[in-house]
Structure formats: C-alpha cells, structure tokens
Amino acid sequence: MSEMTLDQPAANRSLFFRRWLRNPLQMGSIIPSSPALCRKIAAAVERGPEEYVLELGAGTGVISAALLAAGVPAHKLIVVEIVPEMADFLRGSLPGVTVICGDAFDLANTLPAEVHGRIGTAICGIPLVLLPLERQAAFRDTVESVAPGRGFLLYTYCATSPLPYRRLGMTARRMAFTLANLPPASVWRYRPAPPQPIAALHPT
Ligand SMILES: C[S@@+](CC[C@H](N)C(=O)[O-])C[C@H]1O[C@@H](n2cnc3c(N)ncnc32)[C@H](O)[C@@H]1O
C-alpha cells in the first residue's frame, strides 16, 4: 500500500467517503489527508507549553493523530467537527482529546471560554477555497475572536494561495508541500496583516 493511504484504517476511509457522497462541498475531499500531509501540518504547529492546538473540520482524525504523535498532549488538543457521526467517531478514537461537535464559524460560542486567547495554532480543514469571500472573511474573524493575532494553517490542493489574502487583510506563507497526497497538497499559514502606516495608505 502506498504512503497516500498507509496507516489509515478502512473505517476512516469508508466513513469519509460516505460523508462525501452526502455532502461533497462540506467534505471537500473524497479521502482523508495522507500521513505525509498530516506530518507536514503537525510540523508547522506553534504552541507554547500551556497553549492549545485547535483543529477545525477534523473529519476522521488523521491530522489529530499526527498532532498527538508529534507531541501535542491530548489534553491540549481540541477538535471541532460539524457532522455528529464523525464527532462520535473522533470521540471513540482520540482518548483524552476534547472533541466538540459544532460549527467552526462560531468559535466564540463553540469553544469553552477558558481556551479563548490560549490557542497556539488553529488548523483549518474546512474547504475554504470553495466558499465566497464573505464566508472566508467570517472564518478569519471567528478565528481572530478566540486566537487573536495567530491566524491559522490551511492545507489545500491549489498550486497558489487558496485565499485572496490581501483582500482578507492577511499575510500568507507556504510552509510545506507534498506530492504524497491525493491530490498533492500544500500547507499555508495565514496571519492578520500588521496595520499599514498612514503614509502607506495615503501616499503623497
Ligand atoms: C476536507 S475534510 C478534512 C478532514 C480531515 N481533517 C482530513 O484532513 O482528512 C473537511 C471536514 O470539515 C468538516 N466541516 C465542514 N464544515 C465545517 C464547519 N462549519 N464546522 C466544523 N467542521 C466542518 C467536514 O465535515 C469534514 O469532516
């Protein structure tokens, strides 16, 4: 079996595929991220000792498992998944991890108050590239409401930035790329852009 599908239990892939048949836009992919991509995402995580990692759109938990393998303590990992069947699957397969069945666009209400402002890295699994600019901006804002200044990691199959980051008032940096995913994928980090000096806004 290839690196693309290695280590992914059949249950993972079958649940994922069934959900894709139900709602392809919500899933954004027909199979879970590959182990190679999951490791690249885990390697891009920044976290202080007391900070949490927040994974949004966890699916069947392949990235969550890579985060744990990379050393994120289970009690510092919070995953949010909107599909109840997938959230149940995550609860059964990720002991010690906080699994929240909820909407990643409403983080101020979805996350417990004690983690607000204590998130080192947010990871977005939601297919933002398929959404209109207003929804992308809403996602930016909801992350900012619980993780001010941190931005988020986004994995994507696009060759260039999947988000129009300047229009969203963000900076973008491609952190990693792997051919070992179907299709090949990149990991991007988006952060709120620093405020522009007034002279730059009104050049003379
Ligand atoms: C591309 S899959 C990623 C799954 C997994 N992280 C992976 O890499 O294999 C997108 C996931 O986001 C979930 N999702 C979509 N919209 C969501 C939302 N508004 N809030 C939380 N989860 C959402 C879907 O149900 C799906 O599990």
The ligand as a Tripos MOL2 file, in Angstrom:
@<TRIPOS>MOLECULE
LIG
   27    29     1     0     0
SMALL
NO_CHARGES

@<TRIPOS>ATOM
      1 C1        -11.5260   18.1080    3.8360 C.3       1 LIG1
      2 S1        -12.3430   17.3340    5.2190 S.3       1 LIG1
      3 C2        -10.9060   17.2870    6.2700 C.3       1 LIG1
      4 C3        -10.9300   16.1380    7.2180 C.3       1 LIG1
      5 C4         -9.5970   15.8290    7.9320 C.3       1 LIG1
      6 N1         -9.1220   16.9670    8.6730 N.3       1 LIG1
      7 C5         -8.5410   15.3670    6.9570 C.2       1 LIG1
      8 O1         -7.6020   16.1200    6.6930 O.co2     1 LIG1
      9 O2         -8.6640   14.2540    6.4530 O.co2     1 LIG1
     10 C6        -13.3230   18.6820    5.8690 C.3       1 LIG1
     11 C7        -14.0040   18.3880    7.2170 C.3       1 LIG1
     12 O3        -14.5660   19.6350    7.6970 O.3       1 LIG1
     13 C8        -15.8440   19.3720    8.2630 C.3       1 LIG1
     14 N2        -16.5700   20.6430    8.2510 N.ar      1 LIG1
     15 C9        -17.0830   21.2920    7.1660 C.ar      1 LIG1
     16 N3        -17.6620   22.4460    7.5400 N.ar      1 LIG1
     17 C10       -17.4880   22.5450    8.8910 C.ar      1 LIG1
     18 C11       -17.8490   23.5260    9.8690 C.ar      1 LIG1
     19 N4        -18.5140   24.6430    9.5230 N.pl3     1 LIG1
     20 N5        -17.5130   23.3120   11.1500 N.ar      1 LIG1
     21 C12       -16.8300   22.1950   11.5280 C.ar      1 LIG1
     22 N6        -16.4810   21.2240   10.6460 N.ar      1 LIG1
     23 C13       -16.7900   21.3890    9.3490 C.ar      1 LIG1
     24 C14       -16.4060   18.2750    7.3560 C.3       1 LIG1
     25 O4        -17.4750   17.5790    7.9520 O.3       1 LIG1
     26 C15       -15.1660   17.4100    7.1170 C.3       1 LIG1
     27 O5        -15.0440   16.4270    8.1120 O.3       1 LIG1
@<TRIPOS>BOND
     1     1     2 1
     2     2     3 1
     3     2    10 1
     4     3     4 1
     5     4     5 1
     6     5     6 1
     7     5     7 1
     8     7     8 2
     9     7     9 1
    10    10    11 1
    11    11    12 1
    12    11    26 1
    13    12    13 1
    14    13    14 1
    15    13    24 1
    16    14    15 ar
    17    14    23 ar
    18    15    16 ar
    19    16    17 ar
    20    17    18 ar
    21    17    23 ar
    22    18    19 1
    23    18    20 ar
    24    20    21 ar
    25    21    22 ar
    26    22    23 ar
    27    24    25 1
    28    24    26 1
    29    26    27 1
@<TRIPOS>SUBSTRUCTURE
     1 LIG1         1 GROUP 0 **** ****
